[in-house]
């Protein structure tokens, strides 16, 4: 207890106007005991953490040294922070997970694609194996054509490949092309479960193909509109899409050779965000 109270970080918090809660103060004790348990159960002698974990690691080091009289080691590394200086993590609410069950390959890929120009060069140096000269060349090309986001694309591809492999990268790229490029080919290559995951919240409908049905017939059967008058108005105004391609003629015959993709699915979008996935039986 005395050791904790004597630490500069604790002293500065105790003397600040906001003070330090017991929960926050005792957190280091729990972290120290956690390492002690790992040492006893799994012979964990080395712990790595961000530099904000220095106090927790020091507490564990001291506890194990006193209780077990054995040497253990700790290492802290600089935190990876956002453009605003906030760390990435669960507490900050912006964590990306390595597990595809927690962060899908598509979401993981898009996280790196969205990195700002001010951060992307640093992240390429930290998270890829590209030579410094190659990164400098990417940044030069980026200055010439910033709209192409060349370094962001390279960062997303390399880190996704490293974490999720070739299969995960292809899934992420197909999903990105389908969602942001409106690529019919990319949509047709996606499996139904990939589409359902990508277009989360989409209504999934199973239908039997019937010859002679119009776009309006399909839209009403899929439950895209409450009334036919709403359907005609919105479709005519250009707010209706089949496989990311706009169609504005409600009386057009639904062509299964065109509108049904190779994966036996049709993707309907009404407006900007309302998706319907039709699985043809």
N, C-alpha and C positions, 0 to 999 in steps of 0.2 A: 504493500500500500504506500509506504514511504517513497519507494522508488518512483511509483506513478505520479505521486504528488510533486516530486522534485523535477519532473520533466518540464522543459521550457514550453512545449505545446500545451500541456495541461495548465501550467501556471498562467499563461497568457489568456486562456479561456476563462479560468476562474476569476481573473482580475478584470475581465471585460464586462461591459454593461449587461450583456445577455447571460453571462455566467455559463455554467456547464451542468447539464442534468445528470442525475445519478445513472440513468440508463446509458447515456453517452460515456460517462466515466467508467462504468463497469464493463462496457463492451470489450475493452482491451483484456479484461480478466477472462471473459468467455473465449476470446480468440486465443489467448495463451493456453487455456486448458484444452482447447480444440487441437492445438498442435501437440500438446502432451499426449492426448489420446491417440493421435495419428502415429506418434513416435512409438508408443507402447504396443499398439495393435498392428502397425504396418512398417515399423522401423523407418519412419519418415524423418530423415536427418537434414533435409534441405527444403526451404520454402522460398518461393518467388512471389513477389507482389509488386503492385504499383508503388511509386514513392510515397503515396498517401497512406500506405500500410506500414510504414517504418515503425511506428509506435507499437502496433500489434505484433509485428515480427520480433521486435526487441523484447516485448513482454514474454512471448513464448520461448525465446532463446534463454532468457534469464530463469524462467520457471523450470525448464527441462534441465538446465545446468545445475540448479540447486537440488531438485528432487531426485534426478537420476545420476547426477555427476558425470554426464556424458556430453561430448561436444556436438553441437548442431550448428547449422549455418543458414543465414538468410541473405537474400539478394533483392534489392528493389531496382525497378527500372522506371524511366520517365513515363508519365501517363500520355496516352494518345488523346488529344483533346480536339474539340470541334473548332470551327472558325471563331466562335465566341469565347473560347477558352474553357468550355464545359467538357468534363470527361465523358467518355462513352461507357455506359454500364446500366445495370438494372435500376440503381437508385435514380439515375438521371432520366430513366425512361426511354433511352435511345439505344438499348443494347441490341447487337446482332449476335445470334448464336451460331455455333458451328454445326449443331444438330439440325438436319433438314426438317425434323418434326417441330422445332421451335421457330426456325427461320427458313422458309423455303428457298431453294436455289434462286428463284426469280426475285424474291424480296432481297436476298443477299446481294445478287448482281446489281439490282437497282440502287441499293445503298451506296455502292461504290460509284455507280454512274452519276449519282447526284452530288458528288463531292465538288465543292467550289474550286474555281481556278486557283485561288490563293493557297489551297491545301493539297492539290493533286500531285504536284511535283514531290513534296515531302513524303506523301503516302506511297508513291511509286518507289521511292528509295527505301522505304521501310518494309514494304510488304511484297515486293517482287524481286526477282533475281536479275532484272535487266541491268546491263552495264550503265555506268554513269553517262557515257557518251550517247547511248541509245535514248536515255531519258531526256538528255539535253536536246536531242534531235526531235523527240516528240513535242517538247515544249516550244521549239522553234516553229514546227508545223502548226501547233495550236495557235500561236500568235498570228500566223498568216490566215488561218481558217478556223476561228474560235467556234463557229456554229457547228462544226463537225464533232467537237468534243473528243478529239483523238486520244489524248492522254487518259481521260476518264474511261473511255471504252477499253483501252489497254489495261488499265488498273482493274476494272470489273472482270475482264476476261481472265487475267492471270490469277487473281485471288480466288475467283470462283472455281477455276480449274484446279488450283491447289487444294481447296477445301472439299469440293464436291465431285471432282474428276470430270472426265470428258462428257459422261452422260449428264451430269448435273448442269454443266455449262451449256450443252445443247438445249436442255429443257428451258433454261433461263433465257437463252437467246430466242428460241421459238416463241416463248411467252411475250418477250419484249417486242418482237416483230409483230405479233398478233395484236397486242394492245396498243402500241404506239405508232406502228408503221401501217397498220391496216392490211397486213400481208395475208391474202387468202391462202397462199401456199403454206405459210406458217401455221395458220389455224387448222388447215387440213391435216397437218402432221401431228397435231397434238392429240393425246389420248383423252378420253372423256373425263377421267379423274383429274387430269392436269387442267382442263378447261374449267371444271367445277371449282378447283382450288384457286385458279387465277381470277375468275370472275366470281369471287365470293359474294354470296347473297343473290346470285342469279337463280331464277326459277327454272327448274329442270322438268321438261315434259317429254313423255314418250308418245309418238304418233305412228299411225300406219299410213304409208304413202297412198294417196288417192289421185288418180289422173284428173286433170281439169280444174283443180283447186286454184283459186286466185291468191294473190298476196294478202288481200283482205280476209279471205277465208282462213288462211294460216294464222294471221295475226289474232283473229277472234278465238280460234281454237286454242291458241297458246295462252290466252288470257292477257294479252298485251294491253287491251283497252276495255273500258267498261261498256261502251256503246259503239255501234257501227259509225255513228256520226262523228264521235271522237277519233275513231280510227281513220276515217276518210280525211278529216281535217288535218291531223298530224302527219299522216303519210304524204298527202299532197303538199304540205308545207316543207317537206324534206327532213322530217324528224324520225325517219324509220330506216333501219339499216339491216341488211342481211349479209352476214360474214364481213362486217365492217364496210360494206359497200352501200351507199345510199340508193334507195329506190323510192320514187315518188308517184308511182302509178298503182293505186289500190286494185285496179282491175287487171293488172298484168298476171298472166298465168304463171304459177309457181313451177319453175323448170327444175326437175330433180337432177338433171344432168349438170346443171349450173349451180343451183342453190343448195344442193346436198353435197357436202364435201366428201373426200375420200375416206374420212374416218366415220362416215355415216351420221354426221351431225350437221345441224344448221345453227348458227349463232345469230340471234336476233337482238338488236339494240334499239330501244326507244329513247330518244333524247340523248343525253350525255352518259347516263350512268345506269339505266335500267336494262339489264340483260336477261335474255331467255335462251336456254339451251334446249334445242329440240333433238332428241335421240330417236332416229327412225328405226322402227322395228322391222 
